[in-house]
């Protein structure tokens, strides 16, 4: 299967490069999502116990959200996609890393997701367009070959007709009227 994919990719040049990039991306995603053996970890400390410490201390647990003005470490409100402003304003909330506020993190992740989606669409469109152009080139090549074949056949037919006329002339079988009988001569 890999050789079939590779031969298909190498036939289409630039489209092959973009398709190869998509294939490698998908293989990388497939390799990273393979099942890993879980290692037992100690029970995490509840987020509320880490309040009034530091952001880094709070965010060691991925389920915690740090709010800068109140110095509170709280459980991430999983019922909501985004934490409500009553819990902590997005500009003051930290999750995952302390140096990026939650609002910038959301904007950055959505822009990156948009770029990835657009890149995949461009790759798909490019591959379809290149395949269509390849088919048109192939059709034009077949048409040129057919015209050349017909021209050669016509030339051969004309040459054979001339040879037959020469033979008829040589043996006195040439006819002035092609519809006259051979016996009349």
TIDRENDREN-551660 format. One record per residue (C-alpha): x, y, z. Coordinates in steps of 0.1 Angstrom, whole numbers, padded with zeros to 4 digits, always signed. Each point is the difference from the previous one (the first is absolute). Layout:
<nodes>
XYZ
...
</nodes>
This chain:
<nodes>
+0000+0000+0000
+0028+0024+0008
+0016-0005-0034
-0034+0007-0017
-0003+0032+0020
+0036+0010-0008
-0003-0007-0037
-0033+0020-0001
+0016+0029+0018
+0031+0001-0022
-0020+0002-0032
-0016+0033+0008
+0030+0023+0009
-0011+0030+0020
-0032-0017+0009
+0020-0030+0012
+0019+0023+0023
-0031+0014+0016
-0016-0035+0002
+0032-0014+0015
-0001+0028+0027
-0036-0009+0008
+0008-0037+0001
+0030+0006+0023
-0022+0022+0023
-0026-0028+0002
+0026-0026+0007
+0014+0022+0027
-0034+0004+0016
-0006-0037-0003
+0033-0008+0018
-0005+0025+0028
-0036-0012+0007
+0010-0037+0005
-0010-0014+0033
+0026+0006+0027
+0002-0020+0032
-0013+0022+0028
+0023+0004+0030
-0018+0003+0033
+0005+0035+0015
-0007+0013+0034
-0033+0016+0006
+0002+0037-0010
-0003+0026+0027
-0034+0019-0003
+0004+0033-0017
-0015+0020+0029
+0030-0011+0022
+0024+0018-0023
-0017+0034+0003
+0022+0029+0012
+0031-0018-0012
+0014+0007-0035
-0013-0005-0035
+0026-0026-0008
-0009-0020+0031
-0037+0002-0009
+0004-0010-0037
+0020-0032+0008
-0034-0016+0000
-0016+0003-0034
-0035+0002+0014
+0008+0033+0019
-0006+0036-0012
+0020+0028+0016
-0017+0034+0004
+0026+0028+0004
-0020+0028+0019
-0014-0023+0026
+0031-0023+0002
-0025-0029-0001
+0007-0035-0014
-0033-0014-0010
-0013-0031-0017
-0005+0006-0037
-0038+0004-0006
-0004-0029-0024
-0037+0005-0005
+0009+0031-0019
+0024+0001-0029
+0013+0034+0011
+0001+0009+0037
-0027+0026+0007
+0012+0035+0009
-0016-0004+0034
+0026-0026+0008
+0029+0020-0015
+0003+0024-0030
+0016-0016-0030
+0028+0025-0001
+0010-0009+0036
-0005-0037-0002
+0030-0023-0005
-0003-0037-0011
+0027-0023-0012
+0028+0027+0002
+0004+0030+0022
+0014+0024-0026
-0030-0001-0024
-0034+0013+0010
-0030-0022-0008
-0014+0025-0026
+0032+0000-0020
+0003-0037+0003
-0035-0005-0015
+0007+0025-0028
+0033-0016-0009
-0014-0036+0001
-0030+0011-0022
+0023+0017-0025
+0023-0030-0002
-0030-0023-0005
-0013+0023-0028
+0034+0000-0017
+0001-0038+0002
-0035-0004-0015
+0008+0025-0028
+0033-0017-0007
-0018-0034-0003
-0026+0015-0023
+0027+0016-0022
+0018-0033-0002
-0032-0018-0010
-0009+0026-0026
+0035+0000-0014
+0001-0038-0003
-0034-0001-0017
+0010+0029-0023
+0034-0017-0009
-0018-0033-0006
-0025+0017-0023
+0029+0018-0019
+0018-0033-0003
-0031-0016-0014
-0004+0028-0026
+0037-0003-0009
-0005-0037-0004
-0031+0004-0022
+0019+0026-0022
+0029-0025-0003
-0024-0028-0011
-0017+0024-0025
+0034+0009-0015
+0010-0036-0003
-0033-0008-0017
+0005+0029-0025
+0035-0012-0007
-0011-0036-0005
-0028+0011-0024
+0025+0022-0020
+0024-0030-0003
-0029-0022-0011
-0010+0025-0027
+0036+0003-0012
+0003-0038-0002
-0033-0002-0018
+0010+0026-0025
+0034-0016-0006
-0016-0034-0005
-0025+0015-0025
+0029+0016-0019
+0019-0034-0001
-0031-0017-0013
-0005+0026-0027
+0037-0004-0010
-0005-0038-0003
-0032+0005-0021
+0018+0025-0022
+0030-0024-0004
-0022-0029-0011
-0024+0021-0021
-0029-0004+0023
-0004+0037+0008
-0035+0012-0007
-0010+0034-0010
-0035-0006+0013
+0001-0018+0034
-0035-0014-0007
+0009-0016-0033
+0003-0038-0003
+0035-0015-0001
-0009-0020-0032
-0004+0032-0020
+0037+0006-0003
</nodes>
